[in-house]
Structure formats: structure tokens, C-alpha cells
Amino acid sequence: MAHLPHSLPGDFAPPQAGFWPGMDNPAVERMEAAFSREMNIACAILDVAQSEAICLAGARLVRMGVRVGADCAINLKALEEALRAVRRGTDMENTVIHLMSSPRRNVCHGCGSNYVSARAEQSCPRCGSPDSEMVAGDELEISFIEVERP
């Protein structure tokens, strides 16, 4: 098991146009634009995973987990499809990737309660205080990598 989790870079530049070469189709172009962020995130995830495998003397990636916070505004279905697309034809094509959604969690400064909230400005359900701090839900990280050594 590798030394993880790894946080992924937050400044994702969209991939260049024509990600799916040879498909000059307006519907595909719209799909590229809609999912370019998730495609770029998928590329970053695989780059980090491959770097970790290299650090482990060229071990083959078998399985990995990616935790995506609810506040990241990442479409998990689109990310899943992007991961499938960018792995196709690579040595990571058969790597199993588990995407896990992480809810927004707050801690109340009034009573110390730790709670899940759907939005940033939600008051503490225990004491009603609006004074809280988000402690989870904005992460994008590789939570585990399982490798097979040569």
C-alpha cells in the first residue's frame, strides 16, 4: 500500500479540443465541452497514480479509490466515463477505480457538534447556531492505491 492520500491539483486546465480524434460531430463537441473539466481531472488522477506506481519500482496498479467531496461540483458519472476513456488502451485499462462521494461536514463552534449539511449556510441541527466551519466535503484525493509488484 502506498503513502496516501494525495490531494490533486486544483487548477485544472481543460484538455485541448479534439479529445476524441476523428469525430467531427457537433454532439461530440458539446460533450467534450461539458466534460472537459472531468476529463482533465481524470488525467490528473491517473498521472498521480502512475507516479505512485513508479515510486514502487514499476508496480502494476490493480485498484484505487478516489474521494470526491460534495462541494467540488464534480459530476461523478462524467468523471467515471472520463476515467474509462483516458485509460482505454493503456496499461491502466483494467485498473479498478472506486469513486467515493464525501458529504459536506461541518463542526459547530457553539456546541462542538459534527454534522452533515447540504449547504454552506446551514445552522447546527443540535443547537441552532449558524457559527460553524466546514471540515470535509471539498476534497479531491486518491484515498488508496493497491498494486501488484512485478
Protein Blocks (a to p, Z undefined) as FASTA:
>chain_A
ZZddddddfbdcdddehklghiacfklmmmmmmmmmmmmmmmmmmmmmmmmmmmngopac
fbdcddddfklopafklmmmmmmmmmgopaklmpccdddddddddddfklopacddfbfk
lccfklopabdcdfbhjaccdfbdcdddZZ
